[in-house]
Amino acid sequence: MPGEAPGWRRDATLVSLLVLPFLGLLYPPLYATEDPELFGFPFFYWYQFAWVPLTAGLTYLVYRKTRPSEPAPAERTGRFTRP
């Protein structure tokens, strides 16, 4: 689309990754079983817990890939810079 920043489509694709945890946990009857067990925990519990670090990783990835670039140290201004 004209007037939009280049790379907006890539950013939209990355942001759409944040929907995965929602979809993975949306319908509990899909994963509400006891088997297979992992370290004695039923599937229902460890499946949900596996989404915790996965979601954190996805959030970090999207943040790092979509945030604006930081200026070089020489270009930064502030009161704590050396003259």
mmCIF file of the N, C-alpha and C atoms, coordinates in Angstrom:
data_MODEL
# 
_entry.id   MODEL 
# 
loop_
_atom_site.group_PDB 
_atom_site.id 
_atom_site.type_symbol 
_atom_site.label_atom_id 
_atom_site.label_alt_id 
_atom_site.label_comp_id 
_atom_site.label_asym_id 
_atom_site.label_entity_id 
_atom_site.label_seq_id 
_atom_site.pdbx_PDB_ins_code 
_atom_site.Cartn_x 
_atom_site.Cartn_y 
_atom_site.Cartn_z 
_atom_site.occupancy 
_atom_site.B_iso_or_equiv 
_atom_site.pdbx_formal_charge 
_atom_site.auth_seq_id 
_atom_site.auth_comp_id 
_atom_site.auth_asym_id 
_atom_site.auth_atom_id 
_atom_site.pdbx_PDB_model_num 
ATOM 1   N N  . MET A 1 1  ? 0.836   -1.183  0.000  1.00 0.00 ? 1  MET A N  1 
ATOM 2   C CA . MET A 1 1  ? 0.000   0.000   0.000  1.00 0.00 ? 1  MET A CA 1 
ATOM 3   C C  . MET A 1 1  ? 0.878   1.244   0.000  1.00 0.00 ? 1  MET A C  1 
ATOM 4   N N  . PRO A 1 2  ? 0.504   2.234   -0.761 1.00 0.00 ? 2  PRO A N  1 
ATOM 5   C CA . PRO A 1 2  ? 1.304   3.445   -0.783 1.00 0.00 ? 2  PRO A CA 1 
ATOM 6   C C  . PRO A 1 2  ? 1.244   4.174   0.556  1.00 0.00 ? 2  PRO A C  1 
ATOM 7   N N  . GLY A 1 3  ? 2.339   4.764   0.919  1.00 0.00 ? 3  GLY A N  1 
ATOM 8   C CA . GLY A 1 3  ? 2.385   5.546   2.138  1.00 0.00 ? 3  GLY A CA 1 
ATOM 9   C C  . GLY A 1 3  ? 2.738   4.744   3.378  1.00 0.00 ? 3  GLY A C  1 
ATOM 10  N N  . GLU A 1 4  ? 2.781   3.429   3.255  1.00 0.00 ? 4  GLU A N  1 
ATOM 11  C CA . GLU A 1 4  ? 3.124   2.607   4.414  1.00 0.00 ? 4  GLU A CA 1 
ATOM 12  C C  . GLU A 1 4  ? 4.625   2.385   4.426  1.00 0.00 ? 4  GLU A C  1 
ATOM 13  N N  . ALA A 1 5  ? 5.160   2.178   5.600  1.00 0.00 ? 5  ALA A N  1 
ATOM 14  C CA . ALA A 1 5  ? 6.596   1.963   5.729  1.00 0.00 ? 5  ALA A CA 1 
ATOM 15  C C  . ALA A 1 5  ? 6.983   0.638   5.082  1.00 0.00 ? 5  ALA A C  1 
ATOM 16  N N  . PRO A 1 6  ? 8.161   0.580   4.452  1.00 0.00 ? 6  PRO A N  1 
ATOM 17  C CA . PRO A 1 6  ? 8.589   -0.691  3.877  1.00 0.00 ? 6  PRO A CA 1 
ATOM 18  C C  . PRO A 1 6  ? 8.786   -1.708  4.994  1.00 0.00 ? 6  PRO A C  1 
ATOM 19  N N  . GLY A 1 7  ? 8.424   -2.916  4.720  1.00 0.00 ? 7  GLY A N  1 
ATOM 20  C CA . GLY A 1 7  ? 8.569   -3.947  5.728  1.00 0.00 ? 7  GLY A CA 1 
ATOM 21  C C  . GLY A 1 7  ? 7.351   -4.115  6.612  1.00 0.00 ? 7  GLY A C  1 
ATOM 22  N N  . TRP A 1 8  ? 6.280   -3.387  6.364  1.00 0.00 ? 8  TRP A N  1 
ATOM 23  C CA . TRP A 1 8  ? 5.080   -3.511  7.207  1.00 0.00 ? 8  TRP A CA 1 
ATOM 24  C C  . TRP A 1 8  ? 4.479   -4.896  7.087  1.00 0.00 ? 8  TRP A C  1 
ATOM 25  N N  . ARG A 1 9  ? 4.605   -5.508  5.919  1.00 0.00 ? 9  ARG A N  1 
ATOM 26  C CA . ARG A 1 9  ? 4.051   -6.854  5.737  1.00 0.00 ? 9  ARG A CA 1 
ATOM 27  C C  . ARG A 1 9  ? 4.832   -7.861  6.564  1.00 0.00 ? 9  ARG A C  1 
ATOM 28  N N  . ARG A 1 10 ? 6.149   -7.709  6.607  1.00 0.00 ? 10 ARG A N  1 
ATOM 29  C CA . ARG A 1 10 ? 6.985   -8.596  7.423  1.00 0.00 ? 10 ARG A CA 1 
ATOM 30  C C  . ARG A 1 10 ? 6.638   -8.423  8.890  1.00 0.00 ? 10 ARG A C  1 
ATOM 31  N N  . ASP A 1 11 ? 6.448   -7.177  9.313  1.00 0.00 ? 11 ASP A N  1 
ATOM 32  C CA . ASP A 1 11 ? 6.077   -6.911  10.700 1.00 0.00 ? 11 ASP A CA 1 
ATOM 33  C C  . ASP A 1 11 ? 4.717   -7.515  11.041 1.00 0.00 ? 11 ASP A C  1 
ATOM 34  N N  . ALA A 1 12 ? 3.776   -7.407  10.124 1.00 0.00 ? 12 ALA A N  1 
ATOM 35  C CA . ALA A 1 12 ? 2.448   -7.979  10.363 1.00 0.00 ? 12 ALA A CA 1 
ATOM 36  C C  . ALA A 1 12 ? 2.533   -9.496  10.481 1.00 0.00 ? 12 ALA A C  1 
ATOM 37  N N  . THR A 1 13 ? 3.388   -10.103 9.675  1.00 0.00 ? 13 THR A N  1 
ATOM 38  C CA . THR A 1 13 ? 3.568   -11.556 9.745  1.00 0.00 ? 13 THR A CA 1 
ATOM 39  C C  . THR A 1 13 ? 4.175   -11.945 11.084 1.00 0.00 ? 13 THR A C  1 
ATOM 40  N N  . LEU A 1 14 ? 5.164   -11.197 11.528 1.00 0.00 ? 14 LEU A N  1 
ATOM 41  C CA . LEU A 1 14 ? 5.787   -11.495 12.816 1.00 0.00 ? 14 LEU A CA 1 
ATOM 42  C C  . LEU A 1 14 ? 4.795   -11.311 13.963 1.00 0.00 ? 14 LEU A C  1 
ATOM 43  N N  . VAL A 1 15 ? 4.027   -10.249 13.918 1.00 0.00 ? 15 VAL A N  1 
ATOM 44  C CA . VAL A 1 15 ? 3.058   -9.995  14.980 1.00 0.00 ? 15 VAL A CA 1 
ATOM 45  C C  . VAL A 1 15 ? 1.987   -11.082 14.993 1.00 0.00 ? 15 VAL A C  1 
ATOM 46  N N  . SER A 1 16 ? 1.675   -11.621 13.834 1.00 0.00 ? 16 SER A N  1 
ATOM 47  C CA . SER A 1 16 ? 0.676   -12.690 13.792 1.00 0.00 ? 16 SER A CA 1 
ATOM 48  C C  . SER A 1 16 ? 1.172   -13.955 14.497 1.00 0.00 ? 16 SER A C  1 
ATOM 49  N N  . LEU A 1 17 ? 2.477   -14.092 14.709 1.00 0.00 ? 17 LEU A N  1 
ATOM 50  C CA . LEU A 1 17 ? 3.004   -15.217 15.488 1.00 0.00 ? 17 LEU A CA 1 
ATOM 51  C C  . LEU A 1 17 ? 2.484   -15.197 16.922 1.00 0.00 ? 17 LEU A C  1 
ATOM 52  N N  . LEU A 1 18 ? 2.118   -14.016 17.404 1.00 0.00 ? 18 LEU A N  1 
ATOM 53  C CA . LEU A 1 18 ? 1.622   -13.905 18.771 1.00 0.00 ? 18 LEU A CA 1 
ATOM 54  C C  . LEU A 1 18 ? 0.243   -14.543 18.939 1.00 0.00 ? 18 LEU A C  1 
ATOM 55  N N  . VAL A 1 19 ? -0.396  -14.901 17.851 1.00 0.00 ? 19 VAL A N  1 
ATOM 56  C CA . VAL A 1 19 ? -1.700  -15.564 17.906 1.00 0.00 ? 19 VAL A CA 1 
ATOM 57  C C  . VAL A 1 19 ? -1.532  -17.058 18.185 1.00 0.00 ? 19 VAL A C  1 
ATOM 58  N N  . LEU A 1 20 ? -0.371  -17.623 17.890 1.00 0.00 ? 20 LEU A N  1 
ATOM 59  C CA . LEU A 1 20 ? -0.157  -19.056 18.063 1.00 0.00 ? 20 LEU A CA 1 
ATOM 60  C C  . LEU A 1 20 ? -0.446  -19.567 19.475 1.00 0.00 ? 20 LEU A C  1 
ATOM 61  N N  . PRO A 1 21 ? 0.067   -18.919 20.526 1.00 0.00 ? 21 PRO A N  1 
ATOM 62  C CA . PRO A 1 21 ? -0.255  -19.413 21.866 1.00 0.00 ? 21 PRO A CA 1 
ATOM 63  C C  . PRO A 1 21 ? -1.756  -19.385 22.162 1.00 0.00 ? 21 PRO A C  1 
ATOM 64  N N  . PHE A 1 22 ? -2.415  -18.359 21.692 1.00 0.00 ? 22 PHE A N  1 
ATOM 65  C CA . PHE A 1 22 ? -3.861  -18.272 21.880 1.00 0.00 ? 22 PHE A CA 1 
ATOM 66  C C  . PHE A 1 22 ? -4.561  -19.451 21.207 1.00 0.00 ? 22 PHE A C  1 
ATOM 67  N N  . LEU A 1 23 ? -4.191  -19.722 19.970 1.00 0.00 ? 23 LEU A N  1 
ATOM 68  C CA . LEU A 1 23 ? -4.817  -20.821 19.240 1.00 0.00 ? 23 LEU A CA 1 
ATOM 69  C C  . LEU A 1 23 ? -4.460  -22.181 19.836 1.00 0.00 ? 23 LEU A C  1 
ATOM 70  N N  . GLY A 1 24 ? -3.225  -22.310 20.316 1.00 0.00 ? 24 GLY A N  1 
ATOM 71  C CA . GLY A 1 24 ? -2.779  -23.574 20.900 1.00 0.00 ? 24 GLY A CA 1 
ATOM 72  C C  . GLY A 1 24 ? -3.495  -23.936 22.180 1.00 0.00 ? 24 GLY A C  1 
ATOM 73  N N  . LEU A 1 25 ? -4.008  -22.939 22.875 1.00 0.00 ? 25 LEU A N  1 
ATOM 74  C CA . LEU A 1 25 ? -4.677  -23.184 24.163 1.00 0.00 ? 25 LEU A CA 1 
ATOM 75  C C  . LEU A 1 25 ? -6.167  -22.865 24.125 1.00 0.00 ? 25 LEU A C  1 
ATOM 76  N N  . LEU A 1 26 ? -6.683  -22.519 22.973 1.00 0.00 ? 26 LEU A N  1 
ATOM 77  C CA . LEU A 1 26 ? -8.058  -22.053 22.846 1.00 0.00 ? 26 LEU A CA 1 
ATOM 78  C C  . LEU A 1 26 ? -9.101  -23.100 23.188 1.00 0.00 ? 26 LEU A C  1 
ATOM 79  N N  . TYR A 1 27 ? -8.908  -24.335 22.782 1.00 0.00 ? 27 TYR A N  1 
ATOM 80  C CA . TYR A 1 27 ? -9.937  -25.356 22.924 1.00 0.00 ? 27 TYR A CA 1 
ATOM 81  C C  . TYR A 1 27 ? -9.412  -26.521 23.772 1.00 0.00 ? 27 TYR A C  1 
ATOM 82  N N  . PRO A 1 28 ? -9.582  -26.472 25.092 1.00 0.00 ? 28 PRO A N  1 
ATOM 83  C CA . PRO A 1 28 ? -9.023  -27.489 25.986 1.00 0.00 ? 28 PRO A CA 1 
ATOM 84  C C  . PRO A 1 28 ? -9.407  -28.936 25.686 1.00 0.00 ? 28 PRO A C  1 
ATOM 85  N N  . PRO A 1 29 ? -10.591 -29.235 25.168 1.00 0.00 ? 29 PRO A N  1 
ATOM 86  C CA . PRO A 1 29 ? -10.868 -30.653 24.889 1.00 0.00 ? 29 PRO A CA 1 
ATOM 87  C C  . PRO A 1 29 ? -9.873  -31.307 23.922 1.00 0.00 ? 29 PRO A C  1 
ATOM 88  N N  . LEU A 1 30 ? -9.154  -30.507 23.143 1.00 0.00 ? 30 LEU A N  1 
ATOM 89  C CA . LEU A 1 30 ? -8.149  -31.083 22.251 1.00 0.00 ? 30 LEU A CA 1 
ATOM 90  C C  . LEU A 1 30 ? -6.953  -31.663 23.015 1.00 0.00 ? 30 LEU A C  1 
ATOM 91  N N  . TYR A 1 31 ? -6.637  -31.109 24.159 1.00 0.00 ? 31 TYR A N  1 
ATOM 92  C CA . TYR A 1 31 ? -5.470  -31.575 24.913 1.00 0.00 ? 31 TYR A CA 1 
ATOM 93  C C  . TYR A 1 31 ? -5.822  -32.038 26.324 1.00 0.00 ? 31 TYR A C  1 
ATOM 94  N N  . ALA A 1 32 ? -7.083  -32.237 26.623 1.00 0.00 ? 32 ALA A N  1 
ATOM 95  C CA . ALA A 1 32 ? -7.508  -32.662 27.959 1.00 0.00 ? 32 ALA A CA 1 
ATOM 96  C C  . ALA A 1 32 ? -7.439  -34.182 28.083 1.00 0.00 ? 32 ALA A C  1 
ATOM 97  N N  . THR A 1 33 ? -6.219  -34.717 28.037 1.00 0.00 ? 33 THR A N  1 
ATOM 98  C CA . THR A 1 33 ? -6.004  -36.153 28.193 1.00 0.00 ? 33 THR A CA 1 
ATOM 99  C C  . THR A 1 33 ? -4.891  -36.380 29.203 1.00 0.00 ? 33 THR A C  1 
ATOM 100 N N  . GLU A 1 34 ? -4.811  -37.589 29.678 1.00 0.00 ? 34 GLU A N  1 
ATOM 101 C CA . GLU A 1 34 ? -3.745  -37.923 30.626 1.00 0.00 ? 34 GLU A CA 1 
ATOM 102 C C  . GLU A 1 34 ? -2.505  -38.444 29.922 1.00 0.00 ? 34 GLU A C  1 
ATOM 103 N N  . ASP A 1 35 ? -2.703  -39.102 28.795 1.00 0.00 ? 35 ASP A N  1 
ATOM 104 C CA . ASP A 1 35 ? -1.568  -39.679 28.074 1.00 0.00 ? 35 ASP A CA 1 
ATOM 105 C C  . ASP A 1 35 ? -1.211  -38.802 26.894 1.00 0.00 ? 35 ASP A C  1 
ATOM 106 N N  . PRO A 1 36 ? 0.034   -38.622 26.546 1.00 0.00 ? 36 PRO A N  1 
ATOM 107 C CA . PRO A 1 36 ? 1.221   -39.197 27.164 1.00 0.00 ? 36 PRO A CA 1 
ATOM 108 C C  . PRO A 1 36 ? 1.659   -38.386 28.388 1.00 0.00 ? 36 PRO A C  1 
ATOM 109 N N  . GLU A 1 37 ? 2.302   -39.065 29.300 1.00 0.00 ? 37 GLU A N  1 
ATOM 110 C CA . GLU A 1 37 ? 2.828   -38.394 30.495 1.00 0.00 ? 37 GLU A CA 1 
ATOM 111 C C  . GLU A 1 37 ? 4.272   -37.985 30.253 1.00 0.00 ? 37 GLU A C  1 
ATOM 112 N N  . LEU A 1 38 ? 4.673   -36.942 30.932 1.00 0.00 ? 38 LEU A N  1 
ATOM 113 C CA . LEU A 1 38 ? 6.057   -36.469 30.874 1.00 0.00 ? 38 LEU A CA 1 
ATOM 114 C C  . LEU A 1 38 ? 6.515   -36.225 32.297 1.00 0.00 ? 38 LEU A C  1 
ATOM 115 N N  . PHE A 1 39 ? 7.469   -36.999 32.765 1.00 0.00 ? 39 PHE A N  1 
ATOM 116 C CA . PHE A 1 39 ? 7.958   -36.931 34.149 1.00 0.00 ? 39 PHE A CA 1 
ATOM 117 C C  . PHE A 1 39 ? 6.819   -37.088 35.151 1.00 0.00 ? 39 PHE A C  1 
ATOM 118 N N  . GLY A 1 40 ? 5.847   -37.913 34.828 1.00 0.00 ? 40 GLY A N  1 
ATOM 119 C CA . GLY A 1 40 ? 4.727   -38.171 35.707 1.00 0.00 ? 40 GLY A CA 1 
ATOM 120 C C  . GLY A 1 40 ? 3.590   -37.169 35.615 1.00 0.00 ? 40 GLY A C  1 
ATOM 121 N N  . PHE A 1 41 ? 3.738   -36.146 34.807 1.00 0.00 ? 41 PHE A N  1 
ATOM 122 C CA . PHE A 1 41 ? 2.680   -35.135 34.647 1.00 0.00 ? 41 PHE A CA 1 
ATOM 123 C C  . PHE A 1 41 ? 1.796   -35.515 33.461 1.00 0.00 ? 41 PHE A C  1 
ATOM 124 N N  . PRO A 1 42 ? 0.487   -35.454 33.645 1.00 0.00 ? 42 PRO A N  1 
ATOM 125 C CA . PRO A 1 42 ? -0.412  -35.732 32.521 1.00 0.00 ? 42 PRO A CA 1 
ATOM 126 C C  . PRO A 1 42 ? -0.232  -34.708 31.399 1.00 0.00 ? 42 PRO A C  1 
ATOM 127 N N  . PHE A 1 43 ? -0.585  -35.112 30.204 1.00 0.00 ? 43 PHE A N  1 
ATOM 128 C CA . PHE A 1 43 ? -0.449  -34.273 29.021 1.00 0.00 ? 43 PHE A CA 1 
ATOM 129 C C  . PHE A 1 43 ? -1.133  -32.920 29.208 1.00 0.00 ? 43 PHE A C  1 
ATOM 130 N N  . PHE A 1 44 ? -2.297  -32.919 29.847 1.00 0.00 ? 44 PHE A N  1 
ATOM 131 C CA . PHE A 1 44 ? -3.054  -31.691 30.044 1.00 0.00 ? 44 PHE A CA 1 
ATOM 132 C C  . PHE A 1 44 ? -2.212  -30.610 30.712 1.00 0.00 ? 44 PHE A C  1 
ATOM 133 N N  . TYR A 1 45 ? -1.409  -30.986 31.704 1.00 0.00 ? 45 TYR A N  1 
ATOM 134 C CA . TYR A 1 45 ? -0.610  -30.001 32.438 1.00 0.00 ? 45 TYR A CA 1 
ATOM 135 C C  . TYR A 1 45 ? 0.668   -29.618 31.699 1.00 0.00 ? 45 TYR A C  1 
ATOM 136 N N  . TRP A 1 46 ? 1.406   -30.618 31.215 1.00 0.00 ? 46 TRP A N  1 
ATOM 137 C CA . TRP A 1 46 ? 2.685   -30.247 30.611 1.00 0.00 ? 46 TRP A CA 1 
ATOM 138 C C  . TRP A 1 46 ? 2.505   -29.583 29.255 1.00 0.00 ? 46 TRP A C  1 
ATOM 139 N N  . TYR A 1 47 ? 1.419   -29.848 28.566 1.00 0.00 ? 47 TYR A N  1 
ATOM 140 C CA . TYR A 1 47 ? 1.160   -29.152 27.305 1.00 0.00 ? 47 TYR A CA 1 
ATOM 141 C C  . TYR A 1 47 ? 0.967   -27.658 27.559 1.00 0.00 ? 47 TYR A C  1 
ATOM 142 N N  . GLN A 1 48 ? 0.188   -27.321 28.572 1.00 0.00 ? 48 GLN A N  1 
ATOM 143 C CA . GLN A 1 48 ? -0.034  -25.908 28.894 1.00 0.00 ? 48 GLN A CA 1 
ATOM 144 C C  . GLN A 1 48 ? 1.253   -25.251 29.377 1.00 0.00 ? 48 GLN A C  1 
ATOM 145 N N  . PHE A 1 49 ? 1.982   -25.976 30.212 1.00 0.00 ? 49 PHE A N  1 
ATOM 146 C CA . PHE A 1 49 ? 3.223   -25.406 30.730 1.00 0.00 ? 49 PHE A CA 1 
ATOM 147 C C  . PHE A 1 49 ? 4.258   -25.220 29.618 1.00 0.00 ? 49 PHE A C  1 
ATOM 148 N N  . ALA A 1 50 ? 4.264   -26.087 28.619 1.00 0.00 ? 50 ALA A N  1 
ATOM 149 C CA . ALA A 1 50 ? 5.216   -25.955 27.512 1.00 0.00 ? 50 ALA A CA 1 
ATOM 150 C C  . ALA A 1 50 ? 4.978   -24.657 26.744 1.00 0.00 ? 50 ALA A C  1 
ATOM 151 N N  . TRP A 1 51 ? 3.755   -24.155 26.778 1.00 0.00 ? 51 TRP A N  1 
ATOM 152 C CA . TRP A 1 51 ? 3.459   -22.905 26.075 1.00 0.00 ? 51 TRP A CA 1 
ATOM 153 C C  . TRP A 1 51 ? 4.052   -21.687 26.788 1.00 0.00 ? 51 TRP A C  1 
ATOM 154 N N  . VAL A 1 52 ? 4.373   -21.791 28.057 1.00 0.00 ? 52 VAL A N  1 
ATOM 155 C CA . VAL A 1 52 ? 4.905   -20.634 28.793 1.00 0.00 ? 52 VAL A CA 1 
ATOM 156 C C  . VAL A 1 52 ? 6.248   -20.180 28.212 1.00 0.00 ? 52 VAL A C  1 
ATOM 157 N N  . PRO A 1 53 ? 7.276   -21.037 28.154 1.00 0.00 ? 53 PRO A N  1 
ATOM 158 C CA . PRO A 1 53 ? 8.537   -20.562 27.556 1.00 0.00 ? 53 PRO A CA 1 
ATOM 159 C C  . PRO A 1 53 ? 8.420   -20.329 26.051 1.00 0.00 ? 53 PRO A C  1 
ATOM 160 N N  . LEU A 1 54 ? 7.569   -21.107 25.386 1.00 0.00 ? 54 LEU A N  1 
ATOM 161 C CA . LEU A 1 54 ? 7.370   -20.897 23.957 1.00 0.00 ? 54 LEU A CA 1 
ATOM 162 C C  . LEU A 1 54 ? 6.778   -19.518 23.680 1.00 0.00 ? 54 LEU A C  1 
ATOM 163 N N  . THR A 1 55 ? 5.799   -19.126 24.470 1.00 0.00 ? 55 THR A N  1 
ATOM 164 C CA . THR A 1 55 ? 5.181   -17.803 24.315 1.00 0.00 ? 55 THR A CA 1 
ATOM 165 C C  . THR A 1 55 ? 6.186   -16.698 24.625 1.00 0.00 ? 55 THR A C  1 
ATOM 166 N N  . ALA A 1 56 ? 6.976   -16.895 25.670 1.00 0.00 ? 56 ALA A N  1 
ATOM 167 C CA . ALA A 1 56 ? 8.008   -15.900 26.003 1.00 0.00 ? 56 ALA A CA 1 
ATOM 168 C C  . ALA A 1 56 ? 9.005   -15.765 24.853 1.00 0.00 ? 56 ALA A C  1 
ATOM 169 N N  . GLY A 1 57 ? 9.404   -16.883 24.272 1.00 0.00 ? 57 GLY A N  1 
ATOM 170 C CA . GLY A 1 57 ? 10.333  -16.844 23.144 1.00 0.00 ? 57 GLY A CA 1 
ATOM 171 C C  . GLY A 1 57 ? 9.739   -16.157 21.924 1.00 0.00 ? 57 GLY A C  1 
ATOM 172 N N  . LEU A 1 58 ? 8.489   -16.444 21.633 1.00 0.00 ? 58 LEU A N  1 
ATOM 173 C CA . LEU A 1 58 ? 7.830   -15.787 20.500 1.00 0.00 ? 58 LEU A CA 1 
ATOM 174 C C  . LEU A 1 58 ? 7.696   -14.283 20.731 1.00 0.00 ? 58 LEU A C  1 
ATOM 175 N N  . THR A 1 59 ? 7.347   -13.911 21.947 1.00 0.00 ? 59 THR A N  1 
ATOM 176 C CA . THR A 1 59 ? 7.211   -12.487 22.266 1.00 0.00 ? 59 THR A CA 1 
ATOM 177 C C  . THR A 1 59 ? 8.547   -11.772 22.115 1.00 0.00 ? 59 THR A C  1 
ATOM 178 N N  . TYR A 1 60 ? 9.614   -12.388 22.597 1.00 0.00 ? 60 TYR A N  1 
ATOM 179 C CA . TYR A 1 60 ? 10.947  -11.800 22.476 1.00 0.00 ? 60 TYR A CA 1 
ATOM 180 C C  . TYR A 1 60 ? 11.350  -11.674 21.007 1.00 0.00 ? 60 TYR A C  1 
ATOM 181 N N  . LEU A 1 61 ? 11.107  -12.724 20.228 1.00 0.00 ? 61 LEU A N  1 
ATOM 182 C CA . LEU A 1 61 ? 11.449  -12.695 18.810 1.00 0.00 ? 61 LEU A CA 1 
ATOM 183 C C  . LEU A 1 61 ? 10.712  -11.572 18.091 1.00 0.00 ? 61 LEU A C  1 
ATOM 184 N N  . VAL A 1 62 ? 9.425   -11.446 18.317 1.00 0.00 ? 62 VAL A N  1 
ATOM 185 C CA . VAL A 1 62 ? 8.647   -10.404 17.654 1.00 0.00 ? 62 VAL A CA 1 
ATOM 186 C C  . VAL A 1 62 ? 9.116   -9.023  18.101 1.00 0.00 ? 62 VAL A C  1 
ATOM 187 N N  . TYR A 1 63 ? 9.404   -8.868  19.386 1.00 0.00 ? 63 TYR A N  1 
ATOM 188 C CA . TYR A 1 63 ? 9.886   -7.581  19.889 1.00 0.00 ? 63 TYR A CA 1 
ATOM 189 C C  . TYR A 1 63 ? 11.207  -7.190  19.221 1.00 0.00 ? 63 TYR A C  1 
ATOM 190 N N  . ARG A 1 64 ? 12.150  -8.127  19.181 1.00 0.00 ? 64 ARG A N  1 
ATOM 191 C CA . ARG A 1 64 ? 13.465  -7.814  18.616 1.00 0.00 ? 64 ARG A CA 1 
ATOM 192 C C  . ARG A 1 64 ? 13.402  -7.520  17.124 1.00 0.00 ? 64 ARG A C  1 
ATOM 193 N N  . LYS A 1 65 ? 12.526  -8.204  16.402 1.00 0.00 ? 65 LYS A N  1 
ATOM 194 C CA . LYS A 1 65 ? 12.448  -8.036  14.954 1.00 0.00 ? 65 LYS A CA 1 
ATOM 195 C C  . LYS A 1 65 ? 11.613  -6.833  14.535 1.00 0.00 ? 65 LYS A C  1 
ATOM 196 N N  . THR A 1 66 ? 10.737  -6.330  15.407 1.00 0.00 ? 66 THR A N  1 
ATOM 197 C CA . THR A 1 66 ? 9.856   -5.242  14.993 1.00 0.00 ? 66 THR A CA 1 
ATOM 198 C C  . THR A 1 66 ? 10.192  -3.905  15.637 1.00 0.00 ? 66 THR A C  1 
ATOM 199 N N  . ARG A 1 67 ? 11.086  -3.875  16.615 1.00 0.00 ? 67 ARG A N  1 
ATOM 200 C CA . ARG A 1 67 ? 11.380  -2.585  17.238 1.00 0.00 ? 67 ARG A CA 1 
ATOM 201 C C  . ARG A 1 67 ? 12.252  -1.747  16.314 1.00 0.00 ? 67 ARG A C  1 
ATOM 202 N N  . PRO A 1 68 ? 12.140  -0.438  16.427 1.00 0.00 ? 68 PRO A N  1 
ATOM 203 C CA . PRO A 1 68 ? 12.977  0.422   15.580 1.00 0.00 ? 68 PRO A CA 1 
ATOM 204 C C  . PRO A 1 68 ? 14.442  0.321   15.984 1.00 0.00 ? 68 PRO A C  1 
ATOM 205 N N  . SER A 1 69 ? 15.309  0.588   15.045 1.00 0.00 ? 69 SER A N  1 
ATOM 206 C CA . SER A 1 69 ? 16.748  0.540   15.315 1.00 0.00 ? 69 SER A CA 1 
ATOM 207 C C  . SER A 1 69 ? 17.133  1.643   16.282 1.00 0.00 ? 69 SER A C  1 
ATOM 208 N N  . GLU A 1 70 ? 18.088  1.324   17.156 1.00 0.00 ? 70 GLU A N  1 
ATOM 209 C CA . GLU A 1 70 ? 18.598  2.334   18.074 1.00 0.00 ? 70 GLU A CA 1 
ATOM 210 C C  . GLU A 1 70 ? 19.672  3.143   17.365 1.00 0.00 ? 70 GLU A C  1 
ATOM 211 N N  . PRO A 1 71 ? 19.775  4.421   17.689 1.00 0.00 ? 71 PRO A N  1 
ATOM 212 C CA . PRO A 1 71 ? 20.839  5.222   17.070 1.00 0.00 ? 71 PRO A CA 1 
ATOM 213 C C  . PRO A 1 71 ? 22.213  4.774   17.568 1.00 0.00 ? 71 PRO A C  1 
ATOM 214 N N  . ALA A 1 72 ? 23.220  5.049   16.760 1.00 0.00 ? 72 ALA A N  1 
ATOM 215 C CA . ALA A 1 72 ? 24.585  4.718   17.153 1.00 0.00 ? 72 ALA A CA 1 
ATOM 216 C C  . ALA A 1 72 ? 24.954  5.535   18.388 1.00 0.00 ? 72 ALA A C  1 
ATOM 217 N N  . PRO A 1 73 ? 25.879  5.037   19.216 1.00 0.00 ? 73 PRO A N  1 
ATOM 218 C CA . PRO A 1 73 ? 26.242  5.765   20.438 1.00 0.00 ? 73 PRO A CA 1 
ATOM 219 C C  . PRO A 1 73 ? 26.675  7.205   20.184 1.00 0.00 ? 73 PRO A C  1 
ATOM 220 N N  . ALA A 1 74 ? 27.328  7.481   19.059 1.00 0.00 ? 74 ALA A N  1 
ATOM 221 C CA . ALA A 1 74 ? 27.775  8.848   18.770 1.00 0.00 ? 74 ALA A CA 1 
ATOM 222 C C  . ALA A 1 74 ? 26.593  9.773   18.479 1.00 0.00 ? 74 ALA A C  1 
ATOM 223 N N  . GLU A 1 75 ? 25.482  9.212   18.048 1.00 0.00 ? 75 GLU A N  1 
ATOM 224 C CA . GLU A 1 75 ? 24.323  10.025  17.699 1.00 0.00 ? 75 GLU A CA 1 
ATOM 225 C C  . GLU A 1 75 ? 23.389  10.267  18.882 1.00 0.00 ? 75 GLU A C  1 
ATOM 226 N N  . ARG A 1 76 ? 23.581  9.549   19.965 1.00 0.00 ? 76 ARG A N  1 
ATOM 227 C CA . ARG A 1 76 ? 22.705  9.709   21.118 1.00 0.00 ? 76 ARG A CA 1 
ATOM 228 C C  . ARG A 1 76 ? 22.980  11.042  21.804 1.00 0.00 ? 76 ARG A C  1 
ATOM 229 N N  . THR A 1 77 ? 21.948  11.618  22.336 1.00 0.00 ? 77 THR A N  1 
ATOM 230 C CA . THR A 1 77 ? 22.122  12.840  23.099 1.00 0.00 ? 77 THR A CA 1 
ATOM 231 C C  . THR A 1 77 ? 21.558  12.606  24.490 1.00 0.00 ? 77 THR A C  1 
ATOM 232 N N  . GLY A 1 78 ? 22.150  13.242  25.438 1.00 0.00 ? 78 GLY A N  1 
ATOM 233 C CA . GLY A 1 78 ? 21.691  13.102  26.800 1.00 0.00 ? 78 GLY A CA 1 
ATOM 234 C C  . GLY A 1 78 ? 22.628  13.827  27.738 1.00 0.00 ? 78 GLY A C  1 
ATOM 235 N N  . ARG A 1 79 ? 22.201  13.979  28.952 1.00 0.00 ? 79 ARG A N  1 
ATOM 236 C CA . ARG A 1 79 ? 23.021  14.767  29.873 1.00 0.00 ? 79 ARG A CA 1 
ATOM 237 C C  . ARG A 1 79 ? 24.175  13.992  30.450 1.00 0.00 ? 79 ARG A C  1 
ATOM 238 N N  . PHE A 1 80 ? 24.221  12.651  30.248 1.00 0.00 ? 80 PHE A N  1 
ATOM 239 C CA . PHE A 1 80 ? 25.300  11.865  30.811 1.00 0.00 ? 80 PHE A CA 1 
ATOM 240 C C  . PHE A 1 80 ? 26.380  11.504  29.788 1.00 0.00 ? 80 PHE A C  1 
ATOM 241 N N  . THR A 1 81 ? 26.383  12.173  28.664 1.00 0.00 ? 81 THR A N  1 
ATOM 242 C CA . THR A 1 81 ? 27.407  11.892  27.649 1.00 0.00 ? 81 THR A CA 1 
ATOM 243 C C  . THR A 1 81 ? 28.643  12.730  27.920 1.00 0.00 ? 81 THR A C  1 
ATOM 244 N N  . ARG A 1 82 ? 29.756  12.197  27.495 1.00 0.00 ? 82 ARG A N  1 
ATOM 245 C CA . ARG A 1 82 ? 31.022  12.935  27.665 1.00 0.00 ? 82 ARG A CA 1 
ATOM 246 C C  . ARG A 1 82 ? 31.141  13.992  26.588 1.00 0.00 ? 82 ARG A C  1 
ATOM 247 N N  . PRO A 1 83 ? 31.752  15.107  26.910 1.00 0.00 ? 83 PRO A N  1 
ATOM 248 C CA . PRO A 1 83 ? 31.929  16.178  25.905 1.00 0.00 ? 83 PRO A CA 1 
ATOM 249 C C  . PRO A 1 83 ? 32.960  15.809  24.857 1.00 0.00 ? 83 PRO A C  1 
# 
